[in-house]
């Protein structure tokens, strides 16, 4: 039942719709399929959501090497977020050969069927930092949101905020201290 799933085209409605909750048992089975798909697409793939392979279930996996243990997200919900980051370039298996600037948080707390996880709790290593970004990316997928929906749009110079006004990226910082 869960075999032979491949990436669906980016114009499929499933990729742009919120996914449905799933039981822990079924979620773990889907996570195995996602992990195999991630490993088959290394090194460019570090995470995948079930709707990317045509399954309308709230399951995603993030696996960043050299860590041996993948992060399995079953029915994830971000329950706390803080420390907005500057916009980062992200890629996505659903939009090959494209990178978009997306605003992410430096700390998130996520509740799942497997427990509560924190990302960015301390000054992270590069892999931990990447995990925090990837988890947010995959949860967005499960909510029907892609990097194309969240990417920062180029601004015309006349539309940019003044130095002491809030930055347009949504960080809450003054423009002169953020994206200037």
C-alpha positions in Angstrom: 0.0 0.0 0.0 2.8 2.4 0.8 5.2 1.3 -1.9 5.9 3.0 -5.3 5.3 6.6 -4.1 7.3 9.2 -6.0 7.4 13.0 -5.9 4.2 14.5 -7.3 4.3 17.5 -9.7 4.3 20.9 -8.0 1.0 21.9 -9.6 -0.9 19.0 -7.9 -3.6 20.3 -5.5 -2.5 17.9 -2.7 0.8 19.8 -2.4 -1.1 23.0 -1.7 -3.7 21.6 0.7 -3.5 20.9 4.5 -2.9 17.3 5.3 -5.1 15.1 7.5 -4.1 13.7 10.9 -2.9 10.2 11.1 -2.4 7.6 13.9 1.0 7.0 15.4 1.2 3.5 13.9 0.3 4.6 10.3 2.5 7.6 10.7 5.6 5.4 11.5 4.9 3.4 8.4 4.7 6.5 6.2 7.9 7.8 7.9 9.8 4.7 6.8 8.7 5.4 3.2 9.8 9.0 3.5 13.1 8.1 4.9 13.8 5.7 2.0 12.9 8.5 -0.4 15.2 11.0 1.4 18.1 8.5 1.3 17.5 7.8 -2.4 17.8 11.6 -3.1 20.9 12.3 -0.9 22.7 14.7 -0.8 20.3 17.2 -2.0 17.3 16.0 0.1 17.3 16.5 3.9 13.6 16.3 4.5 10.3 15.3 3.0 6.6 15.6 3.7 4.1 12.9 2.9 2.0 15.1 0.6 5.1 15.5 -1.6 4.7 11.8 -2.5 1.0 11.9 -2.9 -0.2 10.9 0.7 -2.6 13.3 2.4 -1.3 12.6 5.9 0.4 14.8 8.5 3.8 13.0 8.4 7.2 14.4 7.6 10.8 13.3 8.1 14.0 15.4 8.4 17.4 13.6 8.3 20.5 15.6 8.2 23.8 13.7 8.1 26.1 13.1 10.0 23.3 12.6 12.6 22.2 9.0 12.6 18.7 9.6 13.9 16.0 11.0 11.7 13.4 13.4 13.1 10.0 11.9 12.6 7.1 14.4 12.7 3.6 12.8 13.0 0.8 15.4 13.3 3.3 18.1 14.1 2.2 21.4 15.5 4.6 24.4 16.2 3.6 25.4 19.8 6.3 28.1 20.3 8.5 30.1 18.0 10.9 32.9 18.6 14.1 34.5 17.4 13.3 35.4 13.8 16.2 34.9 11.5 17.3 36.8 8.4 15.8 35.3 5.3 17.7 32.2 4.1 17.8 30.6 0.7 16.0 27.3 0.6 15.6 24.6 -2.0 12.8 22.0 -2.3 12.4 18.7 -4.0 9.0 19.8 -5.3 10.7 22.7 -7.1 13.9 21.3 -8.5 16.8 23.7 -9.3 15.1 26.6 -7.6 16.0 28.4 -4.4 13.9 31.0 -2.7 14.6 33.4 0.3 12.3 32.4 3.1 12.0 33.9 6.7 12.4 31.3 9.4 12.7 31.2 13.2 15.8 30.4 15.1 13.9 28.5 17.9 10.8 26.4 17.6 9.0 23.9 19.9 7.1 21.2 18.1 4.4 18.9 19.6 4.0 15.5 17.7 2.5 12.1 18.3 6.0 11.0 19.4 6.5 13.8 22.0 7.6 17.5 22.1 10.9 18.6 20.5 12.8 21.8 20.7 15.0 23.1 17.9 17.5 26.0 18.3 17.4 25.8 22.1 21.1 26.5 22.5 23.7 28.0 20.1 23.3 25.3 17.5 25.8 23.5 15.4 25.3 23.9 11.7 23.4 20.6 11.5 21.1 21.6 14.4 20.5 25.0 12.8 19.7 23.2 9.5 17.3 20.9 11.3 15.4 23.8 12.8 14.9 25.3 9.3 14.1 22.0 7.7 11.5 21.1 10.3 9.7 24.4 9.7 9.9 23.8 5.9 8.3 20.3 6.2 5.6 21.5 8.6 4.7 24.2 6.1 4.3 21.4 3.4 1.9 19.6 5.7 -0.1 22.8 6.0 -0.2 23.2 2.2 2.4 26.0 2.1 5.4 25.8 -0.1 8.5 28.0 -0.4 6.9 29.6 -3.4 4.1 30.8 -1.1 6.5 32.0 1.7 9.3 33.5 -0.4 10.2 37.1 0.1 9.2 39.1 -2.9 11.8 41.4 -4.4 11.0 45.0 -3.4 11.3 48.1 -5.5 13.7 50.5 -4.0 11.0 53.2 -3.4 9.0 50.7 -1.4 11.8 49.8 1.0 11.3 51.0 4.6 13.4 53.8 6.0 16.4 52.8 8.2 14.5 53.1 11.5 11.2 51.6 10.3 10.4 47.9 10.9 12.1 45.6 8.3 10.0 44.3 5.4 11.1 40.7 6.1 8.9 40.5 9.2 11.6 40.0 11.7 10.5 42.9 13.9 13.9 44.5 13.7 14.6 47.9 12.4 15.5 47.9 8.7 19.0 49.3 9.4 19.8 46.3 11.7 18.3 43.6 9.6 18.3 43.5 5.8 20.0 46.8 4.9 
